Amino acid sequence: MKDAGLTLSEEAPIGLGIHSMEQGPRRTATAIHNLPTPPPASPKSPPIPAKKPPLIAHRVVSNPAIAESSQKSNGSLIPPTSEAARLFAELFDESSAITNLKVNIDTPAVLALRASLPGTDKIRTLRKQIWEVTPGGKLIPVAPERSHILFEDSLYICHHVFGSLTGTRTTEVYFWCGDGVAASAVEDAHIFARKEAKDHGGKLIVLQQGKETSNFFQALGGIVITRHGQSDRAPSRYMLCGRRHVGQIAFDEVGFSPQNLCRGFPYIISSGSGKIHLWKGIGSGIDELGCARLIGMDLGVHGEIEEVEDSKEPDAFWRLFPDSAQQRQPSGPTSSASKHWHLKPSIDQYATRLYQVDIEAPRPKSSASFWGRRGSAPAPTPTDENGPKWNAAIKEILPFAQSDVFHDGVFVLDTFFEVFVILPSFPSTSLLLPSFRTACLFAQEYAIIAASSASENRPFVPQGFVLLLGVGRDAVPEGVKYAFRKWDAGKVRGCRVLGLVESLEALTAEGGGVGDGSAQG
């Protein structure tokens, strides 16, 4: 593994004793990894398909909602290579028709960088105060025993003074914005947040729901609950899903339905009678279950919890739900996550990651003459098929939310048991086909190298898929939905699920594909 540039990470427990999901220095912005020129291709690099089908026709999409025509006659959710090629031809602009562009992909460097970074630093809170911001700008103090419960239709300002293990004293002011708050209200309240930070001499950190930092979680005690609505109108019947987040534990409210029970996590269920049920999914970790019991005792009227085992639910449990006749259904055929959730509790390295993949031009070389230095040569464009090799720019988004995959670009989602290349709805003309090809090659090699890395502790090579959002009528795979703390199904107008291998065959043209076989790992 050392020859591949990978090292073993030695993580220390932090916060609640949970291994950090954010292996690296605390950061709220995304980290861009500009990869160096890779070494020669290793035997571990996945092979490029030898048989290359004819180049797909590149044309502007006339109707992005390719629903009926994208279904196979036999009902399979993975179409043949020819159909994948037709779908890509519908989606990409003619300017993306480049067959011989050479791109360097250094996949081992991505994993090596992730594995070599230290864990999230543990801090000691010295003082904290949290306020809810009203629409009129009034700050209402939140009671200490309720300070860890946030509502998505509200805004909060938190003043946090903490010390590091080395004794350094730091002041941070967090401005937390719920997903249900209008952008205009956020802008108005931002003025009060800046004033609060200035008055306390602290750094202002704006946090969107689902993208909180480890320091913010530790300021609120290491366990944070997010609820729907507002604090003064919160219903007594609700369901919370518990999971790791940046080395701590988050409990997020989901719709009160058995269809929202995922076997990978524990759920706290309040039926409104004051009694708390703890549904223990088969993939629940020890730390997740421990925190769920603590939260359940805190939320219950009498501090009692009734624990329910996955797949051993009594009839009385299903009667808690209004749609009790519809019990939890298994996931669709395109997702293998449901078959592997039982492995999650025994894998400390379990984590989900999101990468944005793009290509960047090589740095132009400067030239000088006898009469003095000339200007730098112009940067090559993606149409320079015979030009120098471009480099893959792999940007990890950490932490990530569903809103991140709605931006222009191509994304690779690692759900640990599966790897998805995600293409957002309605790709713009700036989205070039080489970036998509590069993402597919990166995903294929990433899965193989991650499975062979001792620091990753993967039980097998993750299966690869391509997910086209806004196209077709396939169900979003379970592994994708539950990789995010909050997934709003209303924001996705259907999708199309393709096999990664089939997609790579469709993207490979006569005479050369991405890197012309020169993509290296």
N, C-alpha and C positions, 0 to 999 in steps of 0.2 A: 504493500500500500504506500510505503514511502516513495517508491519509484514513481507512483502516480501522482505524487504531490499531495497526498492526503495524510492527515495526522489524526490521532485520537484526541478527543476533547475531554478534559478533566473538569467537569462541572461540579460546583459546590452548591448545596441546597441554599435557596434564598427565600426571603419573605416568609411564606407559609411552609417552607421546606419542600417546595415544588421546584423541580428542575426548570430552568429558564427556557421559555419558548423563544426568547429573543436573544440569541447568542451573539452578543456584541455590545459595544458601548451603547448606552441609552441614546435613542435618537427618535425623533418624531418625523423627520423628513425621510424620504426614500434615499437609499444609498446606491450610488451608481458605480458599477464595477466596469471600468474600461479594461477589457481583458488584454493581456500581453500577447505577443506572437507565440503561438503554441509550439510545442515540440512536434517532431514527426509523428504521424498517426501510429497509435499503439495497437496491438492485437485486440485490445478491449473495445476499440471503436466499433460501433455497429456498422455492418456493411451497407453500402448503397445498393439498392436493387439492381441486379445486372441487366434485366430486361427492361428497357425504357419505352413506354408507349409514346405515340405521336404527341407532339406539342399541343396542349389544349388551346382552343380558340379564345383569344382575349377580346372581350367586348364589354361595353358599359352595360351594367344591369338595367333592364327595363322594368322588371317587377321583382323586387327583392323577396317578396313573400312567396317563395317557391314551395308550395305546400303539397298540392296534389301530386305533381309530377316527380316529387322526390321520394315517393314511397315505392319500395320493391313489391313485386307481385306476391312474393312468398312471405311478406310481413316482417322480414328481418330489418333491424334498425341500422345495420351497417351495409350501405349500398356497395355495389361492385366498383372497381377502379374507374370504369368508363363513366358511371354516374357521378362519382366524386369529381372527376375531371370536368364534367359538364357543370356541376355546381360551382366549382372554382372559376370556370370561365364566365359564369353569370355574375360573379361577385367582384371580379377584379377589372380594373381599368386597362385599356390598351397600353398605357405607359409602363405597365408592370411586366410586359412581355420581354423578359431578359432571360436568356437560356444559359449563358456562359459566365455569369457573374461569379467571381471567386470570393468566398467569405471564410475567414478563419473563425472557428468556434472552439474555444478552450474550455470545455465543460469541466475537466478536473479542477481548474482554477476556481470555479464557482463553488464547488463543494469544499475544496481545501480552505478557501477563505472563510466560509461559514463555520467549518469545524474548528478552525484555529482561533476564532474570536472568543474572548472570555465571556462568562455569563453576566447577567444583569447584576449590578452592584446592589448589595443590601444596604439599606439606610436606616437611620433611627430618627423617627419623627419627634421633634422637640415641641412644636406648637402647630396647630391647624385651626382653621375656622372656615366654614362653608356657608354661603348665602344663596338663596334662590332669587333670581332677578325677575321682577314683575315687568309687564309691558310698559309701565310708566317710569321704569328705572329705579324703583325702590328695592333695596336689598333686605330680604327677610331672612334672619338667621335660621338655620336648620338645626334641630335638636341633635345633640351628639349621638344619641341612640338611633337616629334615623339618617345620619350623615352618609351612610353607605348605600342608600336607596335613591336612585335618580330616575326621573320621569322624562320620557322622550319628547313631550310637548313643553318642556321647560328649559331654562338656561340657569347655569350655576357658576358662581365665582368661588374659588377655594384658595385661601392663603395658607401656604405650607412652609414651615421652617424645619429643616432637618440637618442632621449631621452624618457624615460618611464614616466608614470604619477608621479612616485616618484622622478623624477629628475636624475635617473641613465643614464649616457651617455655611449653608446655602438657603436662600429664600426664593421660592417659586410661587407664582400666582397663575392658577389654571382657570381658563374660561371654557367651560364644558357646554357644548351645543347639542341639544337633542335633535334627532332626525325630523321630528314633527314641527319644528319651529321654522317660520318663514324667514327667508334670507334677509328681508328688510328689518325684521325684529332683531336678527343677529347683528346686523350692522349698527343699529341703534344702541344695543347693549354693549357693543364693543367699546364704546366711549367710556362707559363706567368701568369696564375691565381694565382699560389702560390707566385710568385714574387710580384704581385700587393698586395696581402694580407699582405705579410711581410713588404713591403714598407709603407703601411698605418697602420700597427699595428692592423689589424683586423682579425677576424676569417673567414676562407675560408669555404663557404657552396656551395657544388655542387648540382645543381638543374636540374633534368630532366624535359623536357616539360610535363606538366600536373600534376606535383608533386611539384609545387611551394609552398612556405610557405606564411603565412599571412604577415610577415614582408617584404618579397620581393614585394608582391602586393602593400602594403602601400608605399613602396619606390617609386613605379612607379605611385602613385596617387590613388590606390584603384581599378582602372579599367585597365585590361590588355587585349590586343588583340594579338592573334597568327594567323599568315597568312602562307599560303603555299609558298614554293619557297624561293627566296632571295629578299632583298629590292630593288635591281637595276633591277629586272625583274618581279616585281609584276604586275599581270594583273589588269585592271580597273574594270573587272566584277568579283564579288565575293559574297559570302553569309556567314554571321557570325551568330553563335548560341550563345545566351547569357544565362548565368546561374550563380548561386552562387558557390563560391569556397573559402574555408577557411575563411568565413566571408566577402569576397569581391565579385567582379563580374568579370567573364572572358567571353570574346567573342572569340570563336574559329571558324576558317574558315572550312566550310564543302563543299562537292561537289555542284556545281551550278546546282541543279536539284530540282524540286518540290517533288521528292521522299524522299529528306532529310529533309523535314519540319516535325518536331515533334510538336504535339499540346501542349506539356508541357512547351515550351519555346518561347521567342521572337526571331525573326531573322531580322538582318539588311541586306538588299539586294541592291547591286549596280549593275545596268545593263550596266555600262560603259558609259552612257550618262551624268554622273554627278549628276543624280537625285537619291535620296535614298528612298527606300521603307522600312517600318517597318511592318513586318507581326507579328501580335499579337496572338500567340497560346493561346488557352483557359486556359491553365495552367500557363500562365506568371504571375509572382509575381509583386507586385507594385514596389519593388526595382529594379527588372530586367527591367521592362518597363521604369522606370525613367532613368536608366543608358543607355538604348538603345537609348532613345531620345537625351541624351547628346552626345553620340558617333555618332549618325546619323547626327546631326547638325555639328559636327566637321569634319566628313568625306565628307559631301556633298559640292559641289562647291558653291552653293548659301545658304547653311544652311537650306534648306527646306527638309521636310520629308513628304512623303505620307503614312499615316497609313492605314493598311488593316486588317480587322477583320477576325478571323478564321471562316471558313464556310460561309463567306459573300464576297468572293473574286470576283471582277469583271473580265470579260474576258480579259481586258487589262493587268491585273496582271499576268495571266497564259502565256500571249504572251511574257513576259520578258524572259522566258526560251526557250532554243532550242528545248526541248522535251515537248513543251506546250500541245501536244495532250495527254500526260500521266500525269494527275493530281495526286496529292497525294493520295495514296491508304491506306485503313485502315490496321491496323496491323493484324497479323495472329490470329488464334483461340486460341493459347496457351497463349496469353498475355491479361491480363485484364487491363493493364496500360492505354490503349487508352480510356477505359470507365471511368476512374477515374481522368484524368488530370484536370477536372473542379474543383476538390476538393483542388488541390494544392495551389492556391492563398490564401485560407482561413486558411491554416495550417502553422503557423510560424515554427513548429518543423520539417517540411519536410526536410529529409536528406537521403542520400544513404550511406551505410556502407559496407565495405568488411572485412571479417574475414578469417583467415587461421586456420584450425582446425587440431589438432594432438593429440596424446595421449602420456603421459609420465609416466614412471615407478615410483612407490612410492619410497621414499628415503630409501635405505637399512639401517638396524639397525646394530650398532656395538655391539660386544660382547667381554667380558673379562673373563679370567680364573685366577686360582690361580697363574699361572706362568707369568701373565702379559696380556696386552691387545692384542687381536688378530686383524687381519685386518677386515675391513668391509665386510659384506656378499655381494656376487655379486648381482648386480641389476637383478631383474627378467626380463625375456623376454616375448614378447607377446604370446609365446607358453605355458606359465605357466597358464593353464586354472584354476587351483585350487589355484593359488597364491593370493596375496593381490590385492585390487582394484587399478586400475590405475586411473590417473586423466586426464581430458580433458584439453589441453593447448589451450586456445583461444587467438589468436594474431590478434589484429586489425591493418589493414594496412591503414595508414592515413598520407597524402592523398594517393589515389590509382589511378592506371592507368591500361590500358588493359594488359600491359606487366606483371603485377603482377600475373595474373591468368594463365600464361604460365609456371610457375615454378612447380616443383614436389610438390604435396600436394593436399589437398582438401580444397575448399573455400566455404564460405557461403556469398552470396550477398543479402543484404537487400535493395530493391528498394522502400521501404516504403509501396507500395501497394501489393508487392509480395516478396517472399523469395525464392532464388535459391541456391541449393547445386550444385557447379560447380566442375566437374572432368575434368582436362586438358587432352589433347590428349596424347596417348601412355603412360599410367602410368608405371613408372619403378617398378622394383621388390622391391624397398624400400618402395613403397606405399602399406601399409597394409590395408586389408579390415576393421579391427576394426576402423581405422581413418575415413573411409567413413561412416560406421554405426554410429559412434559417431556424425559426422557432420549432418547426417539426423535427428537423435534424437534431437540434439541441435537446428536445424532449426525449427523443429516442435514446440518445447517448447518455443523457442525465439519468434515465431509469436504470440503464445497465450498470453505470459506474456507481450509483447510489446503492444498488443491491450488493455490489462487491466490496463496499466500504465497511470496515468493522465499526467505525464511529457512527454509522447510520443504523446498524442493527436491523436491516430490512429482512423479513422472512423470505422474500422472493422478489423477482423483478416486477415492478409495477406495470400493469397493463396500460397501454397508451391509447388515447382517443383524441379526436378533433371535435370541438364543440362550436357550431355556428349558431350564434344567438340571433333571434329574430327571423330565422329561416326554418320552415318545416313545422311539423306538429309532434315531434318527439318530446317525451317528458325529460325534464332536466334531471340528470343522474343524481342519485342520493348522495354520492360522494362529493359532488360539486356543491349542492345546497348546504350540506352540513360542514363544509370546510369554512364557511362564513358564520360568524356569530349571529348575524341577522340576514335572512334571505327573503326579499320581497318578491313573491311570484308574479305580482301584478306588473313589475317592471320588465318582465321577459315575455315577449310575444311569441312563444314557441321557440324551438331550437331544432337543430339537426345534428345527430351524433354519427360520426364517421370513425372508422378504424384508423389508427395512426399509420400503420404499414400501408394500407390501401391509399391513404392520402399522399404518402411519400411517393408511391408509384405513379399516382396521377400528376404529381408536381414535377416529376423527372422527365426531361424532354430529350428527344434525339439530339445527340451531339454534346450533351452536357447539361447538368442541373446546377443546383446551388453549389458553388465551389468546384463544379466539374469533378466532384469526388475529392476535392481538396479540403473539405471541412475536417478539421483535426481536433482531437480531444486528448 
